[in-house]
Amino acid sequence: MITSPRFDLAKAARFLAAALFLAGGAAAAEPAMRTVTVKIGAHPLKVEVAETDAQREKGLMFRKSMPKNEGMLFIFDEPAYQAMWMKNTLIPLSVAFIDREGVILNIADMEPQTLEGHQAAGPAVYAIETNVGWYAERHLKAGDKVTGLPKAPAAR
């Protein structure tokens, strides 16, 4: 007698339920980033807020585009000479490093998929990445003020 494997509907349903549970758990482990609108000089910018180690590490990696007046705000745990690079980042970006009072320390343009480091000119608590040229098009520079920033962690 020849037998053929039977499709076990109950077993398939249990497998699917387990897979969905695990996928949901992975999504819950990394919640979506909150967004806020900041003003850089007189210019509003909607930003995703990267405030955990995992969010800061991933940043804008693997994205193929970003809307014109949007960016990503990085909030660091303490003031330091922060640095950014473009590993696995597919779009050219400009980054502004910002001190605890919301003053831009410096702005740098960054090329996609490079390991070149771009460092803050002083102790920065924030960095805002935008599409390349966003700051230059608005004539923004070091010394300009950013308002509406979420509160940074207390200095240690």
VENWOZI-V133336 format. One record per helix or strand of 2 or more residues. SS is the DSSP state (hx for helix, st for strand). FROM is the first residue (numbers start at 1). TO is the last residue. If there is no record, write none. Layout:
ss=[SS	SS]
from=[FROM	FROM]
to=[TO	TO]
//
This chain:
ss=[hx	st	st	hx	st	st	st	st	st	st	hx	st]
from=[9	35	43	53	70	83	93	103	118	124	134	145]
to=[29	40	50	58	80	84	98	110	119	131	137	147]
//
